[in-house]
Amino acid sequence: MNRTIFFRFCIGFLSLIAIGCQQDVVYPSQPITLLCPWSAGGGTDRVSRQIAMQLEQSLGVPVNVINATGGSGVTGHTRGAQARPDGYTLAMVTVELNMLHWRGLTSITYEDFEPLQLLNRDSAAIFVLDESPIETLDELEVAIGERPGEIKASGTAAGGIWHVAVAGWLNSRGGDPTAANWISINGAGPSVQELNAGGLDFICCSLPEVDAMLASGAVRCLGVMADQRIEGFEQVPTFKEQGHQWSLAGWRGLAVPIGLPEDRVEVLQSAMRSIGQSDELRDFMMQAGFNLSIEGPEDFRATLASQDEIFEEVLTGPAFQSMQGDSFGPFVFPFIVGLAACGLIVLMWITGESPQENAGRGEGSIRGAILTLSACCFYLLVSESLGFVLAVGLTLVVMLTVHGKVLDGSRFFRFSLPFSFVCSAVLYQLFAVGLRVPLPRGLLGW
């Protein structure tokens, strides 16, 4: 009887494998995630959603924009670089990619990405509310110098491109680059809202990100950090026109994690070439006021390399030492806390019973704790290669065997084995298919 049940289970499970392996014959065959490292409503979010819409039309599958904010851009860029290189996770990378590792916030660099296309460049600009008493750049510089730490500004997270733009400007004028009190806000969109609410004295971001309020007269632009006036914003003077020899621009582009198979890279590059040449993208950029600046993969890679050298010189200089982060990545402390918590749970499990009870089963408790932790480590090590269904199934088998005491063959084949793999398959369908959570597909191609 046990052999019959086991035989039927094997047939059923092999059928599931066969079904899973047929699901990705042609790329792409499932929804794609496009990670945006900044908040909804900002310039990067707007460009990301336009690209996602056009990619959907080109590739024939849904492309979902996820705003992976936090850590001055660390979260979104790290998730993009560490995503599975299967072509189903793209990243809208920004100029912060060339800055974060020089600030000690992450080990991720541009070399962790395969560039697809540079989309645009936008110069930094400074804005105040229309009723602000500050009328010129000179007046703003004086106010910051006379009241260090009191003039509040934002436009992005601390250490982001617009923060560096303001700090660099103050440094170029011989002032303290940290004199302006920078309020860390994830993106230009919420920064504009905070300025309008009176919580900020000025903001720094690109002209297109404030075009609506600028057109309505709610804000004034004191100057743009460009070599010449920006098309569509000819009324805005440059910093250089006002005697401030400083310029800086941000950029945005699409990339994928390294290791993506060449045939899938070619599919995405072909789609982006068509989008970059489309009237739809050009019209969107023109109407939004973004500076369209298309570069293919090779030129984009060269731009990343040159920008990295520029920010190495800027951010490692003595004037910016106070803006540096520490050498620990964003996941170090959560990992240490999690590891300590696991150790505490195991210790409480082993020592939580009376000496008499522990005398009879202390060895079994230790063995169970070791097997449990080993099963979790096994999942972390093999989930990418085996896939979610196999890795979770095998992990559950171990957990049920250890804690459910189903060591005898009859109960093992009738309950533990089928339950574990059916449960893992159901979980995959629920999260990966139903909720579109990207999970490892591994050997099953599921």
N, C-alpha and C positions, 0 to 999 in steps of 0.2 A: 504493500500500500504506500509506504514511504517513497519507494522508488517511482511509483506511478505519479505521485504528487510532484516529486522533484523533476521528473521528465516533463510533465505538463508545464511546470514553472519555467524550465529552460526553454521550451518551445515558445512560450509567451514572451519571455524576456528577449529572446533573439529576434522575435518579430518586432518588438519595440525598437531594438537597435536598428533593424533594417529600415523601419519607417523613419527614424531619426536621421539616418545616413543619407536619405534621399532629399532632405529638406534644403540643402545648400549647394545643389549642383551648379546653379547659375548665380553669380554675384551681381547685385545684392538680392537677397530673397527674404529679408526681414527688415523691420524698422531700423533706422540709423539714428544715433544720438549725436547731436552737435553741442559740445560743451562751450558755454560762454563764461569766462571767469569774472564777469562783472554783472551788476544788478540790472533788472528789467528797467527799461525806459531810457538808458544811456545810449551813447553812440554805438558802442560795441554790440549791445543787445539788438539795436535796430538793424545794424549790418548783418548780424548773425541770422536774424529772422528772415531777412530778404534772401540771403544765400540759401537758407533752409528751404524756403518756398520754391526757389528755382531748381535746387537739387532734387526736390520731390518730382518736379515736372520732368527733369532729365533722366533720373534713375528709376522712376516708377514705384518708389516705396516711400512711406512716411519718413520724414526727417524731423525729429523732435529737438527743440532747443531747450537745454537745461542750464539754468543760471547757477553755476557752481562757484559761489562767491565765498570770500573770506581769505584772511591771511595776506592781504595786499596783492591778491592775484595768485598766491601760492596754491590754494585749493584747486582752482580750475586748471591751471597749467600742470600741476602734479597729476591730477586725475587724467588729464589728456595724455601725458607722457607715459603713465603707467597702465593705461588701458590695454586690453588685449589687442594685439595687432591683427585684427581680423577684418578691418574695414568697416565695422559697425559703430565705431566711436571716432568722431572727428573733433578737432579742437579749433576754436577761433583764438589764435594766439595774438598777443599784443606786445607792445614794446617792453612791457614789464618782464617778459621772458629773458631779455638781455640784461635785466637789472637785479632780479631777485637773488641770484646766486652770488653776485658781488656784494650783496648786503648780508650774506650769511644766513638767509632765510630758508634756503632749499639747495639741494645738490642738482636739481633739474636745470639743464641748459638747453640751448637751441639744438645741440647735437643729439638730444633725445627725441627729436621730431624729424619726420620726413616732410619737408615743405611742399605744399601743393600750389599755392598762389598767394602773392601779396595783393591786397585789395585796395588799400588807400593809405594816405598819409594826411594828418591834420595837425596844424601848428597850434600851440598852446595860446590861450588868450585869458585876460583877466577881466572879470565882471563885478560890478557893484549894483545895488538897487538904484533906481532912478532918483529916489529921495536922499541918497547917501550924500553927506557933505564932502566926500572925497571926489574931486573933479578930474585929477590927472594922475599919471604914474608918479610924478615927482611928489605930489601930496601923499600918495599912498606910501611911498618909500620913507618919507619923513615921519608919518604916523607910526609905521612899524618900528623905526629906529628910536623914536621918543618913548614909545610904550611897548617895549619888548614883552612878548607873551600875552598881550592884551588884545591885539587885533586877531580875530578868529577867521580862519580860512579853511576851505576844503575843495573838493572836486573829485577826489578819489581816496583810496586807503592811504595811510601813512607810508611813505616811501615809493608810492606809485609815480607814474610819469609826470602827472600834473603837480605833485608835491615837489619832485626834483626840479621841475621847471621854475617854480617860485623860489626854491632854495638856491638854485643856480643863478637866478637873476639877482637875488640879494647878495650872493657871494661875488658876482661880477662887479657889483657896485661898491665892494669893500665893506659890506655889512655882515651881520651874523646870519648865516643861512637858516638858523633855527629861530629867529626872532619872531616870525609870524607863528601864531598858535594854530598849528594844523590839526583839524578835527578829522579823524579817520572815518570816512564814509565810503561804502562800497559802490562807487560809481557816480557819474555826473548827474544822473536822473534824481536820486534822492538828495544830492548836494544842492541842486537848483531849488528843490522844495524847501530845504532848510534855509537857504538864502532868502527865499520869498517869505518864510515865516519869521525872519528877523534873528535867526540863531547864528548867522555868519555875517561877517563884515564884507567879505569878498570871496569869490570862487575862481578857480583856474581850471579850464577845460577847453575843448575845441569850440569854435564858433557854431558849427551845426548843432551841437548839443544844447545850445541855448537860443536857437534861431527863433522859436515861437515867442519867447519872452522878450527877445531883442526887438523883434518886429512890432510887438505890441507897445513897446516903450516902457515895459516894466523894469528892465535892467539897461545899464549902459556898459559898453565895452571900453576899457581904458587903453587897450592896445593888444595887438597880436604879435606873438614871438616869431615873426617870419621876415624873410629878406625883402619881400614886397607885399603889397596889399592882396588880399585873397579875393578871387573871382566870386562875385555874388555878395561880397561884404566890403565893397570898395569904400564905404563910409568909415570903416574902422582903420585907424592909423596903426602903423607898425611901431614896435619898440624903438627901432633904429631911427625912425623919423623924429622921435622924441628925445634922441640923444642917449638911449640905453642900448648899448651894443651887446645884445643877447638874443638868441633865437633857439627854439627847440620844438620838435614835432613828435607826435606819436604815430604809430602805424598799426594796422590790423591785417592779419592774413590767416589762411586756412592751412592746417597741417594735420598729420596723423602720426601715431607713435611709430618709431622705427621697428623694422621687422615685418612690416606688412608685405605679403606676397606681391611680386612684381606685377602680376596680371591685374590684381585689384588696385594697385597704385595707378596703373594705366587707365583703368576705368574711371577713377576719380579725377585724374589729371585731364582726361578727355572731356569729362563733364564740366570741369572748372574752366577749361579753355573756351568752351562754348558760352558759358555764363559770362566770362570776362569780356567777350566780344559782343554780348547781346545789348540791344537797345534798351531792354527792360532794366538791366543793372545800371546802364549809363543814365537813364532817365531818373531812376531812384536816387542815385548819388547826386545828380544835379538838383533835384527838387529838395533833397534833404540838406544840401550844401556841403556834402562830403567831397573831398578831393580824390577822385578816382585815380589810382596809381597802380596799374596792373603790372605784375612781374611773374614770369613763369618760374618753375621749380628751381632751375639753376641760378637765375638772377636773384630769386628770393633767398636762396641759400647764401649767396655772396653778400647780400644785404644783412642777413643775420650775423654773419661773421664780422663784417665791418662795424655794425652797431655794437657788437659785444666788445670790441676793442675800445670803442669810444667810451662806453659806460664803465669799463674797467678803469680807465684813466680818471673819469669824473668821480665815480663812487668810492674809489680807494684812496682818493686824495685826502689830505688832512682836514680840508674844510667840511667834508661830509662824514667824518668819523663818528660824529654824534648821531648820525642817522643809521648807522650799521646795526644789523640784528646780531643775534648770537649764532654760534656754530651748530646749534641743534636744530634739526628739522622739525616740522609741525607735528609729527607723529611720535616723536621720541618719548615725551612724557606720558601721553595716553598709553603707550605700549608698556612703559615701566609700571604705571598704576595697574593696568590690566594683569600684568605678570604677577605683581604683588598680591592682587586680589585672588588670583587663582591659587597661589601658594597658601594664602590664609585659609581659603575654603578647604583645601586638602588637609591642612594642619588641623582645622576644627573637626573635620570628618574623622581623622585618625584618633584624635585625643578627646573627642566630645563624649565618649562613652565611659562607663565606670571601668576601673582596672580589671574587675572580674570579667566583664563583657569583652574588653579589649584582649584579654588573655586568650579568649577563645577564637577571636576573629580579627585580631590586629593585623596578622599577616595577610589575611584576605582583603582587608580595607586598604592596606598599602598597595597590594597587587591591583585592586580595582582602580585606585587613584592613578596609578602609573599607566594602566591600560587606557583609562579615559583620556588622560592628557596625551598619550601616544596617538590615540584615534584622532584627536583634534589636530595635532601636528601633522598627522598623515593627510588629513583633508587639505590643510594649508599648502602642503608640499606638492600634492598630485592633482588638485582641483583643476588647474589650468590645462594639464596634459590629458587627464582622463575625462574631464568634463564634470559638470555639476551632478548629473544623475548617478554616474558610477561612483564618484567620490563620496557623495552623501549616502548613497546606498550602502557602501562598504563600511562607512563610519557608523551608521545606525546599526548594522549587523553586530559590530563589536560592542557598542553601547548596550544593546538589548541582551547580548550574550553575557556580558559582565554583570549588569545590574538586574536583568530579568531572570537570571539563573536558568536559561534555556539551553543548557549544554548538551542534553540528550538529543540524539539524532531526530527522533520523532517530532518533538516540539520545535526544534530548529528549522526543519524543512517545512513544517506546517504553518509556522507563524513568523519567526524572526526573518528568515530569508525573503519570503514573498512580501511581507509587510514593509521591510526596509526599502526595497527597490520600487514597489508601487508608490510608497509615500514620497520618495525622492522624485519619481516621474510626475506625480500630481503637483508637488511643490514647483517643479520646473514649469509646468504648463500654467500654473496660477500666476507666478511672478514674471517669468520670461515672456510668455505669450500674452497672458491676460493683462498684466500691469506694465509690460514692456521694460522690465528691469533686466539689464544686460547681465547674463550669467554665463559661466564657462560652458562651452559646448563640447570641447575635447574630441575624443574618439568617436562619439556617437554622431557628431555633426548635428545635434538636436537644437 
